[in-house]
């Protein structure tokens, strides 16, 4: 594996930030939530966040969301599940999720 392949794999671990009322309040405390790859572990997530956003990670918590059942008429199915990573940064670092106009 080359370094270029490793960087691409790190970029693909983080899918998107999770923006809700609770997570926007947590941004003031340097806590960010991201939807990540199901098979990512904490060490790889730490490397990916530090590489992408150029910050230092203090703590990472992860959780797997349970599959949700959806019904359309008589058919039942499951929505895709994702893994959520809650990332706490050191005080001097921040991530700018919202672009300033």
C-alpha beads as a LAMMPS data file, in Angstrom:
LAMMPS data file: protein, C-alpha beads

101 atoms
100 bonds

1 atom types
1 bond types

-500.0 500.0 xlo xhi
-500.0 500.0 ylo yhi
-500.0 500.0 zlo zhi

Masses

1 110.0

Atoms # bond

1 1 1 0.000 0.000 0.000
2 1 1 1.187 3.483 -0.781
3 1 1 0.734 6.607 1.292
4 1 1 -1.760 7.903 -1.258
5 1 1 -3.993 4.837 -0.720
6 1 1 -3.821 5.286 3.055
7 1 1 -4.917 8.924 2.753
8 1 1 -7.853 7.995 0.514
9 1 1 -8.969 5.341 3.011
10 1 1 -8.810 7.900 5.831
11 1 1 -10.947 10.319 3.818
12 1 1 -13.570 7.623 3.179
13 1 1 -14.014 6.778 6.881
14 1 1 -15.874 10.029 7.676
15 1 1 -19.234 10.243 5.866
16 1 1 -20.908 13.459 7.082
17 1 1 -21.396 15.554 10.232
18 1 1 -24.570 14.997 12.225
19 1 1 -26.296 18.339 12.751
20 1 1 -29.151 18.418 15.281
21 1 1 -30.171 20.806 18.063
22 1 1 -28.240 18.809 20.636
23 1 1 -25.069 18.536 18.562
24 1 1 -25.028 22.271 17.768
25 1 1 -25.136 22.962 21.521
26 1 1 -22.252 20.524 22.024
27 1 1 -20.105 22.388 19.471
28 1 1 -19.637 25.123 22.100
29 1 1 -17.949 22.499 24.309
30 1 1 -15.697 21.263 21.460
31 1 1 -17.738 18.075 20.947
32 1 1 -18.569 17.065 17.348
33 1 1 -20.676 14.189 15.954
34 1 1 -19.994 12.419 12.666
35 1 1 -21.546 9.482 10.830
36 1 1 -18.689 7.137 10.010
37 1 1 -18.016 3.814 8.297
38 1 1 -19.503 0.802 10.126
39 1 1 -16.164 -0.984 10.321
40 1 1 -14.026 1.942 11.527
41 1 1 -12.352 1.678 14.910
42 1 1 -11.338 4.495 17.254
43 1 1 -7.669 4.551 16.245
44 1 1 -8.469 4.916 12.550
45 1 1 -11.100 7.554 13.307
46 1 1 -8.599 9.553 15.345
47 1 1 -6.080 9.469 12.496
48 1 1 -8.758 10.476 9.977
49 1 1 -10.078 13.435 12.010
50 1 1 -6.570 14.697 12.758
51 1 1 -5.582 14.389 9.085
52 1 1 -8.707 15.958 7.561
53 1 1 -9.300 18.852 9.967
54 1 1 -5.732 19.382 11.310
55 1 1 -6.774 19.194 14.987
56 1 1 -5.825 17.132 18.060
57 1 1 -8.428 14.660 19.340
58 1 1 -8.814 14.262 23.086
59 1 1 -11.479 11.541 23.260
60 1 1 -13.663 9.463 20.912
61 1 1 -16.887 7.629 21.732
62 1 1 -18.583 5.438 19.121
63 1 1 -21.976 3.806 18.938
64 1 1 -23.818 1.656 16.418
65 1 1 -27.356 2.804 15.732
66 1 1 -29.938 0.001 15.638
67 1 1 -31.709 -0.687 12.327
68 1 1 -35.099 1.028 12.025
69 1 1 -38.084 -0.789 10.528
70 1 1 -40.073 1.062 7.856
71 1 1 -43.432 -0.056 6.474
72 1 1 -44.842 0.838 3.090
73 1 1 -48.237 -0.800 2.711
74 1 1 -47.858 -4.466 3.473
75 1 1 -44.081 -4.491 2.914
76 1 1 -41.591 -4.198 5.757
77 1 1 -37.974 -3.287 5.410
78 1 1 -35.050 -1.951 7.401
79 1 1 -33.370 1.406 6.970
80 1 1 -29.618 1.307 6.669
81 1 1 -27.747 1.712 9.906
82 1 1 -24.692 3.774 10.541
83 1 1 -22.059 4.216 13.193
84 1 1 -21.877 7.501 15.060
85 1 1 -18.626 8.950 16.400
86 1 1 -18.692 11.591 19.141
87 1 1 -15.373 13.419 19.099
88 1 1 -14.027 15.720 21.805
89 1 1 -11.161 18.039 20.888
90 1 1 -8.621 19.860 23.008
91 1 1 -9.643 23.418 23.951
92 1 1 -7.371 25.278 21.515
93 1 1 -8.752 23.424 18.440
94 1 1 -12.068 23.849 16.620
95 1 1 -13.693 22.515 13.453
96 1 1 -15.587 24.958 11.263
97 1 1 -18.629 23.002 10.043
98 1 1 -20.591 26.071 8.933
99 1 1 -19.129 28.312 6.247
100 1 1 -19.231 32.043 6.927
101 1 1 -20.848 34.138 4.187

Bonds

1 1 1 2
2 1 2 3
3 1 3 4
4 1 4 5
5 1 5 6
6 1 6 7
7 1 7 8
8 1 8 9
9 1 9 10
10 1 10 11
11 1 11 12
12 1 12 13
13 1 13 14
14 1 14 15
15 1 15 16
16 1 16 17
17 1 17 18
18 1 18 19
19 1 19 20
20 1 20 21
21 1 21 22
22 1 22 23
23 1 23 24
24 1 24 25
25 1 25 26
26 1 26 27
27 1 27 28
28 1 28 29
29 1 29 30
30 1 30 31
31 1 31 32
32 1 32 33
33 1 33 34
34 1 34 35
35 1 35 36
36 1 36 37
37 1 37 38
38 1 38 39
39 1 39 40
40 1 40 41
41 1 41 42
42 1 42 43
43 1 43 44
44 1 44 45
45 1 45 46
46 1 46 47
47 1 47 48
48 1 48 49
49 1 49 50
50 1 50 51
51 1 51 52
52 1 52 53
53 1 53 54
54 1 54 55
55 1 55 56
56 1 56 57
57 1 57 58
58 1 58 59
59 1 59 60
60 1 60 61
61 1 61 62
62 1 62 63
63 1 63 64
64 1 64 65
65 1 65 66
66 1 66 67
67 1 67 68
68 1 68 69
69 1 69 70
70 1 70 71
71 1 71 72
72 1 72 73
73 1 73 74
74 1 74 75
75 1 75 76
76 1 76 77
77 1 77 78
78 1 78 79
79 1 79 80
80 1 80 81
81 1 81 82
82 1 82 83
83 1 83 84
84 1 84 85
85 1 85 86
86 1 86 87
87 1 87 88
88 1 88 89
89 1 89 90
90 1 90 91
91 1 91 92
92 1 92 93
93 1 93 94
94 1 94 95
95 1 95 96
96 1 96 97
97 1 97 98
98 1 98 99
99 1 99 100
100 1 100 101
